[in-house]
Amino acid sequence: MRIVDSHFHVWRQADLPWLSGPMQPRIFGPYEAIRRDYPIAEYRADLAGTGVEKAVYVQANWPVDRAAAEAAWIESLGQETGWPHATIAYADMTVADARPALDRLARLPRVRGIRQQFHWHANPLYRFAAHADLCADPAVRRNVAHLADYAFSFDLQVFAGQMEGAAALASACPRVTFVLEHAGMLEDLSAAGRDSWHAGMALLATCPNVLVKLSGFGTFIHRNDPDHIAWLVRETLALFGTARCLWGSNFPIEKLWTGYAPLLAAHRRAAAGLDEAAQRALFFDNACRVYRL
């Protein structure tokens, strides 16, 4: 099967304060093993033999004043090696007018969209954004709406408790394609937590411009669990359908607890009951469409 990895990172440790500075608590647990350079050559070695033909780089949180430099570096890697095939860059959607930054990014041929992580949680270890309600910020809504003028998507990262606001943002920006990261980052596996996540996902599913990335499922359990993956894939597909879901590895984060081939195998097993066209949509066609590969 032909496969697109719609979510991966490469990096140089020196560019990333959270990798090169003092150890900072992260939602994916201890990360000493990835406090180093992770180059394209290693990424391609990790995926060798898996059938992955194309890949989408997602911004890795360089200092915000160097976001354009990050995207330019990735563009240079693409020109040199042919990988990645598309870039999701960073731009600050909370400023008064993000268009100057978007203009700079639009000059790079591989840029297809923007990610700014909006996830906020009562648990400080899971907290990233300044506050929980960025999706309701007028500047955010105005700037996200501008993405349509650049044919840029928005990779949306929120927790279950923020999904109502995220759905309102998607509804306010109907010309923008939103891709929900890591299927909504289910961090509470209790019955109540699953119910809250399901309710939020069902609300997002009513927005036709929202798709879901089937990725990062080991983030909170710190292992590659095929049964956990199968449950998340099944529940997400029931809400969004195969035309609105796409697969991503989240490497090298998931490399902390598994290899590339076992991770992909777990996701393919979760989709094994689908027909060939549906599997092709999940693993190849949808990413090619959304990210114009």
N, C-alpha and C positions, 0 to 999 in steps of 0.2 A: 504493500500500500504506500502511496505517496503521502508524505506528511509535512506539515508546516509546524514549526515550534513558534507559537505566537507570543511567547514571553520568556526571554532569557536576558542575562546580563553578562558583560565582560567588564574587566576593570583593571586599573593600575592602582595599587594600594595607596600610593602617594597622593592620588587625587581625592581620596575619600576620607574625611575626618573620622568617620565612625570605624574605619578599618585601620587607619594609621595612627590615630590618637589613643587616648586611654580607652580601655574596654568599656563599652556602653551596653546596658541591658537591651536585648532585642527580643521581639516576639518569637523568634525561631530558636531561642535558647543559646547555649554556648556556641561560639563560632570561631574558635581559634584556628580551626582547619582551613578557613577561607580568608584569614587575615593576611593575604598575600595577593600578588598579581594573579588574575585569571584571564589569560589571553585567548584570542580567537582560536589559536592552534590547539589549546587544551580543550576548549569547548567542542571543536570539531572532532577531536580524538574521542571525547566522551560520547558523542552521538554516532560514531562510526558504526556502520552496519545496521542501523535502526530504520532506515528508509526516510529519514528527515532530509528534505531537499532545500528547504528555505527556512529562514528564521527572522524574527522581529525582535530587535533590541528595545528594551524598556529602560528608561533613565534610572540611574543608580544613585541619585542623591549626592552629586557633586555639590560644593558650595553654590548657593543660588546665584551668586554673581558670576559664576563660571558655567552657567547652563548652556550658553551658546558654544563655549569651548568644548564641552562634553559632546554635544551633537556634531560639532565639526570633527572631533577626533574619531567618532564612530563613522562619519562619512569617509574619512581618510582610510579607515580600516576596510570599508566596503570597496573603495576604489582599488586598494592594494590586493585584497584577498577574494573579493566577491561576496563576502559575508560581513555584516548582515544584509538582508534584502530590504529592510525597512527599519525606521527608527521612530520610537515614541519618545519625544524629547520633553524637557521640563520648561514651563513658563509659569510665572506667578499670575494666577487668575484673580488675586485679591487686590491688585493695583488699580489705579483709576482707569488706565487704558493699557491693555496688554498688546495692542497691535504693533508697536515698535519692535517688541521682542518677537512676535509672530512673523513680522516682515523679515527679520534676520534669519529665523529658522526656515522660512519658506524658500530661501535661496539654496538650501541643501536638498539635493534631489531625493534623498531617501527618507526625509521626515514625512511621516504620515499622520501624526497626531501628538497629543499632549497628555502627560500625566502629572497631576499634582495630587499628592495623597491627602485626602480629606478625613481619613479615619481618626476618630477620637473615641476614647473609652474611659470609663470610670477608673479602671485599673491603670495606673501610670505606666506600667511596663508595656501596655498595649497602645499607649497614646502617641499620636504623631502630630495631628493638626493642633492649631492654637485653641480651637474650641469646637463644639460638636455641630454647630449650625452653619458651616461655611456654605453649604448648598443654598441657603436662604439669603446670603449676602448679595445685595444689589450689584455690586461690582463684579462678583463672581458670575452672576447670571448674565450680565452684559458681556463680559469677556468670553465666557463659554459660548454664547450665541455667536460671537465674531468668528469662532472656529469654522463655521460653515462657509464663510467667505474664502477660506484657505483650503477647503476640502480636507480639513483636519478632523479626526475623531477625538474623543476625550475618554481616556482610560480612567474609570471612576473607581475609587477605593474607599469603601465605607463599611462600617459594621451594621448589624441588623437594626440597632436602635436609631440609625441615621437614614434608613432606607426610605422612610416617608418623605423626608426632605430631598433625598436624591431623586425620587420619582417626581417630585414637584419641579426640580431643576430640569430633568429630562423633558417634562411636559412644557416647560417655559422655553425650551430650545429645540423645537421639533425638527429643525434642519440639521442638527448635529447628531452623529452616531455616537452613542455611549457604549463602552465595553466595560462591564462590571468585573473588576479584578477578583480572582480567586473565589468566584462564585459567592461573593458576599462575606468571606472571611468568618465562617462559623467557628467561633471560639468557645461557646458554651454548649457542651454536648449533653446537658441535662434535657429532660423532656420539655421543660419550660423554655430553655434556650433554643432547642430545635423548633419549637412552635413559633417563637418570636422571629427566628430566621425565616421560616417558611412563610409567615404572614408578610414580612417585608419583601421577600422575593416575589410573592404573588402580586404585590402591589407594583413592583418594578416591571413585572411581566406584562402589565396592562399598557406599558409605554412601548409602542412599536419600534422606537428608535434605540432601545436598550438591548444589547447582547450580553452574553456571559462568557467569561473565560474560565475554563475548567483547568485550574492550575493552583499550585500552592496548597494542596490539601494536607501536606505534612506539617504546615506551619505551626500549628498549635499542639500537635500530638508528637512531633519530632520522630516520625517513622513513616515508612512507606507501607500503608495498611490497605490492601486491596479491597477488603470489605467496607471500610470507611469510604474509600474512593467510589466504590460501586453505589453506595447509598446516596452520596452527594450527586453523582452523575444521574442516577435514576430520578431523584427528586427534582433536580434542575431541568432535566429534559422534559419531565411531565409539565412543568410550568412554561418553559420557553420554546420547546420543540427543537428539532435538530437543525433548523435553519438559523437559529439564533444562539448557537453555542460553538465554541472553538477551543482547541486544546493548547496548553502551554506547559513547558517543563518547570519554569521558575528556577532553572539552574543558574548559578551554582549553589543557591540556598539549599535545595533539596539534596545536593551532593553531601551535605552534612550527615545524612542518614541513609542514603541509597545511591545506587548507580543509575545512569541514564536509562539503560535498557530495562532494568526491572521496573523503574517508574513508568516508562511508556507501556510496558507489558501490562501493568496493573490497570492503566486507563483503557487499553485496548480490550482487556478482559471485561471491564465495566460496560463497554459498548458492543460486546460480542453478539448480543441478541438483536441488534439492529441490522437492517438489510445493508447491502453493499453501498448503495447511494447515500444512505444516512451516515454510515461510517466515513465515507469520503467527505461528506459535508463537514463533519466534526473535526476531522484531522487534516483537511486540506482546503476544500472549496471555500468555506466560510472565511477563513483567514485571508485567502487570496482576494476575496471580494472586499472585505472590510479594509484591509491594508493595501489594496491595489498592488498585489505582487505579480 
